Amino acid sequence: ALVALLAIAGAVATTFRKDRAVLFGLGFYFVNVVLVLQFITVGHALMADRYTYLPYVGLFFALSHWLDSRPRAWEGSSLRTVLAGLLVLLVPVSLVQTWKRSVVWKNSASLWTDTIQRYPGRIYDAYFLRGTYYHHTTGDAAAAMADYDEALKLRPNAAFAWANKGTLLFDLGRTDSAYIYLDRALQLKPDLAGALNNRGAIKGQRGDLPGAIQDFSRAIAADPSFRDSYENRAVAYYMAGAFERAIADSRRALELDPQNPDNHALWDAVGQYEQRLGRWREAVAAHDQAIRLAPMNDPRVPGYYVNRSFA
């Protein structure tokens, strides 16, 4: 890399006055590469092929202009033909490689399976991300569990792997085991909003409303846009008799995602909370919203009419 840098620097110095177009191409490359060199880290990837896609436009611009703009300089020289031939050969090679890669990267499972086959038992991210895909996309709980276990063998202190396995156990109804994994995740990373939310739900199921409210509040502090925690805390407040707070949290959840297809259920909950405060007109308006937003074939709709009839 150092040799290439010195060669490019020499080319820039040589062409600075003679060929501004080449200078522009090299400058375009340099400026766009600098933006993704990760001196200030953005995201998880320190290095990625996609970071070069835009900068390479500058290199190819400079090379094409250099090859095409000096016909006299190339007279009697085979260098131009050789370089042009190499560039032409790149086209079928790139096409074949792209085709092969598109088969591997059909989806996240095929991509990470390919990685695991090449480097078995070595790459944490491959197992963790394939497990996440099985868990949340295909619903294959057994495959997800196996991948999370492999990920934790490779990186025992990975908070996200502990949290994801805890969430999977929670989804499977194994709440005692889920609590242990979520608790461990939070020991490693105390501000993990998803783990706090799920641990709070388990505490709520156990009747520990103050503990549940505390976890939901910490999840909201860690991620103020986390809608699920507002919904869950609203339920905990309702069960604790804090109806005003339940209404406030429910309305905040509605504000965060006004297009959520399940908002009708939340509006019905608001109506029920308003009824507990004796605010009948507000309750009717909330149930109206629930009925208006719900699909007519939703089995919960009759209950919305019953709740509105009480108000």
N, C-alpha and C positions, 0 to 999 in steps of 0.2 A: 504493500500500500504506500509506503514511503517513497519507493522508486517511482511509482505511478504519479504520486503527488508532485514530486520534483519535475517529472517530465511534463506534466500539465502546466505547472507554474512556468516552466521554460517556454512552452508553447504560447501561453498567454502573453509573456513578456515579448516574444518574437512577433506575435501578430497584433499587438496592441495598436500600433500605428498603421500597419499594412492592411489589416482585414478586420473591420469592426463587426462584421456579421459573425465571424468565428468567435470573436471576443464575447459577443452577445450570447451565443449558444453556451459557451463555457461558463459565463457568468450566471445564466439562467439555471444551469445545472448546480452550480455551487450554492447559490442562494436557496434553492429549494431543498437541497440536501441538508444544509445547515439547520433548517427548520425542524428536521426529523432526526437529528443526531442524538436527541434525548439527553442533552446537557441538563435540561429541566425535564424530569420524567413525566410523561403523559401516558396513562394507561399501563397495562402489564407487559407489553411487548417492547423490549429494548431494541430489537432488530426485526424487521419484517420486509419481505420482498415488495410489498405494496408501497413502501416508502420511496422506492426508486422509480415508480411508474411515471410520475410527472417530471422529475429531474432528468430522466433519460431523453425526454423530448429535446432538451437543450443540447445534449451530446450528439444526438443524431442530426439535429439541425446544423451544428457546427461541422460535423463530418461530411454531411451531404453538400453543404455549401463549399467546403474546402475542395472536395472531389470535383465539383461541377463548375466552379467559377474560374478555373485557371487552365483552359485547354492547352495553351502554349507550354506551360510548365510541365505538362504530362507527355509532350511529344517525345516519341522514342522510348518511353518508359512503360514497363509492364506493371508497375506498382498499382496504378489506378485500376487496371483490369483485375488484378489479384484481389484488391480490397473490395471492388464491386462484386466479384464472384463470391467472396466470403459472405458478404451481406445477403446476397441472393440465397446462398445455401442456408442461412439462418432461418429463412421463411419456412421450408418444410420441416426442419428440425423443431422449430417453435410450434408449428401446427400439431405435430405428433406428440410432443410433450404436453401440450395443452389438452389434447384429446385424452391422453393417458391419465392426466391429473383430474380431469372432470369425472372420470369413472371412479377414481379413488375418493374424490370429494363429492360424492352423491349427496351425503348428509353428514352430520357430525359423527354418527356412529361409524360409518364407513371410513371417514378420515382418521379417527382415533384408533380404529381397529387396525388400519394399515400401519400406523405409527407403532402400536403395541407389537404387531407381528415383526416389525423391523428391529425394535428395541425392547424385547420382553422384560418386564419387571424392572424397568429403569426410569421411566418418565412419569412423574406424579401427575402432571397436567393431563396426560392422555387418559389415565384411568378416571381421574376426577371428572373431567369434562364429558367423557363417554357415559359415566354413571349419571351425571346430571341430565344428559339427553334421554337415557332410558327412563329416568325418574319422572321428568316433567313432560316429555314429548310422547314417548311410546307407552308409558305406564308399566314397563316391565320391571316390577319391583325386585325380583330375584337377581336379574342382571345388574340392576343399579346397586343393590346391596353388595354384590361380589366386587364391583368396581370400586365402591367407596372403601371396602375393606383393604383392597390392594393399595389404594391411594394412601390410606393411613399407615400401612406397613412401610411405605416409602418415605412418608413425611408425618411422623407421629404427632407433631405439634401444629398441624394445619387446621386452623380454626374452622375454615369453611367446610372442610371434609367432615369434621365432627358435627357441624351444624346441619349439613345436608343429610347425613345419616340419621341424625336425630329427627329431622323433619320427616324423612321416609318412615321411620319407626312410628312417629306420631300419626302419619297418614294410614298406617296399617293397624292403628288402634293399640299399639304396644306402648302405652304412655309412660309406664315406669322406666322402661329401657330408654325411651326417647328423652325423658327428663335427664337421665345421666349423661347422655351424649350432648344435649343442649347446654347443660351446666358446664361440661368440660370446654365446649366451644367458647362460652362466655368467660371462663377463667383465662383462656388464651387471648380473647379479643372482646373486652367488656362492652363495646359499642356496636356489636353485631345485631342490627335491627331485626332481622328475620328470626334469629335464635331467641331474642328477647320476646318477640311476639308469640312464638310457639310455646316457650316456657310459660309465659303468662297465661296462655290458653289452658295448659295443663293445670296450673295453679287454680284457675277458675273452676275447672272440672272437679278439683279436689275440695272446693269450698273455701279456698284461701283468697277471698276477694281483695283484701289489702295488698297481698303479694302480687296478685294478677294485675291490679291497677298500677302498682309500682313498675312492673316489667313493661306494661304497655306504654307507660309514661316515658320510661327510658328509651324504648324503641322510637317513640315520636321525637324525643330530644335528639336521637342519633340520626333520624331521617324524618324531617317534618312533613314530607310528601308521602309517607307510607300510609296509604288508605286503610289497609287491614287493621292496623293498630288502633286507629280511631274507631272503627266499627266494633272491634273487640272490647275496647275500653268503654264504649257506650253501653254494651251489654253488661259489663261488670258494674258500671255505675247504676244501671237500672236494677240489677239484682241487689245492690247495696242501698237502694232507695234514693239515690241522688239523680232524680229525674231531669232536672235542669241541665246538669252536666252531660247526661246521656243524650239529650236533645242537641246540645252544642256540638258534641263529638260526631253525632250522626249527620248533622248539617255540614260540618267541616268535611266529612268523608264524601258527601254529595258534591261539594264544591270542587274537591280535588279531581273527581272523575265524573263530570256531568253526563257523559255518554255511556257510562257503564250499563250493560244490558240488564244487570240485576238490581238497578237502583229502585225498582218498584218495591222490592222487599224492604229496603231501607226506609222508604217513605212510609210504608205500613208500620214499621217499628216506631218511627217518629210519631205517627198518629196514636199509637198505643201509649207512648210516653206522655204525650199531651193529655190524653184521657186521665192518666193517673194524677195529673195536676188540676183536673177539672176544667181544662181549657177546651171546651167542646167544639167551638167553631174552628179553632186551629187544628184540632184532631180531624174534623170532617175534611178540611182542605188537604191535609196530608194523605188521608185515605183516598180522596179524589185523585191525587197525583199517582198513588200506587195503582189504582184501577186504570187510569189513563195510560200509564207506561207499560203495564204488564201485557204480554201476549195473551190473547183470549183462551188459548189452550193450556195455559199454565195452571197446574192443579192448585196453586195457592190463591188464585183469583177469587173463588167463592169465599175464602176466609177474609179477604179484604172487604167484601160486601158486608159480611157479618160484623166485622169490626166497625165499619162505618155506620151500620145500623145502630150499634150501641151508642155511638156519639150523637 
